[in-house]
Amino acid sequence: MGSYYKSLSFLFASCIMLCHSIHSYGASTDTVTKRTSNVRVLPVPAFGSTPETGAYLGVFSLFTLDFYKDSLTRPSNAKAEFDYTWKKQMIFESSWNYFFKHEKWYTQGQLHYSKFIDLYFGIGENTAGSSETRYQVNRLIANVNLLKKIGNRLFVGPKVVLKDYSKLKYFTSIQYPELANGKNLGLGLTVLKDTRNNLLNASRGIYLEFTNVYNFLDSRYTKIIIDGRTYKTVIAKTVGSIRFYNEFTAGNPLFYDYALIGSDKVVRGYYYGRFRDKILSTLQGEIRRQLVGRFGAAIFGGITKIYPDLRELTLANLKPNYGLGLRFLIDRKNNINLRLDYGFGQGDDGFYVMFGESF
């Protein structure tokens, strides 16, 4: 209960900081954002908390790019963020979703560097919290897609993934042989059908992705991702969304490239990496509603199975998660929310402050 009240206190403090930041920048996003005819830049202080980092502070910029202004090309976006956490973790991350004219080409990707103190619990769905190992590692991640349109918002193209975990250092006596430095390069193919009307806050459309990546260097293995999402405006100002996400790993992945539960994107409410194995299957749902002015709310939940082999796919040891969220419409023109979510897992919980929706 102590962590519950601590998280609620931090949620309240974050809301106060948010209101103060908005007041400092001005009452409308016209004063918050710096605009040219094609680019809107939203620079704001970054603050929040996740189970992995604890509280953090930093700087964040959201770029909305609309160079073509035609009915065939959706607005693009990019993010850049630097954070420093109470656990002495340093994180830099940038990501982008960019449509070329008439969406004939589409590129998406991520660049990430962090010096991170983390916890490792081993592999499997039944790992005990008492088995945690505290360690530090430098992470370098590059993830890039370049996709060509071959049909109505249907894209296909290559994917390149580089992951380098170096300078790993233990802080506890419990050690695992697989928890070590590693570097891998992955080459693969992505097929994507994306009809969402807004990449950061969809109210209608579908997202269907199939990605197959072969990884080599320190270890050889194949990773397959199937990601299906649907969005529908149920009634006025109320959006329902469902996500069915599957990650399959064949071969011998490095410790960091197993399928992981947690984070603000996949299964909110768990420490990222609290459970990991070769296969993850999760069904998540969310309902969002605009309430008063720029403020809205959300409820979400789901069930997740993490397991080593398809033959072990059963209803036993399902991992539930659920939670509530607050939304603030920080960019009216592009309908982009600032998201504050509090999620609960099985014996775990987490608080997240992010731009854009989880899915």
Secondary structure as UniProt FT lines:
FT   HELIX           2..25
FT   HELIX           29..32
FT   STRAND          34..35
FT   STRAND          39..50
FT   TURN            51..53
FT   STRAND          54..65
FT   TURN            71..72
FT   STRAND          76..85
FT   TURN            86..87
FT   STRAND          90..99
FT   HELIX           101..103
FT   STRAND          105..120
FT   TURN            125..126
FT   HELIX           129..131
FT   STRAND          133..151
FT   TURN            152..153
FT   STRAND          154..170
FT   TURN            177..178
FT   STRAND          182..194
FT   STRAND          205..217
FT   STRAND          221..235
FT   TURN            236..237
FT   STRAND          238..251
FT   HELIX           255..257
FT   STRAND          259..260
FT   TURN            263..266
FT   TURN            268..269
FT   TURN            272..273
FT   STRAND          276..277
FT   STRAND          279..292
FT   TURN            293..294
FT   STRAND          295..307
FT   HELIX           310..312
FT   TURN            316..317
FT   STRAND          319..331
FT   TURN            332..335
FT   STRAND          336..344
FT   STRAND          349..355
//
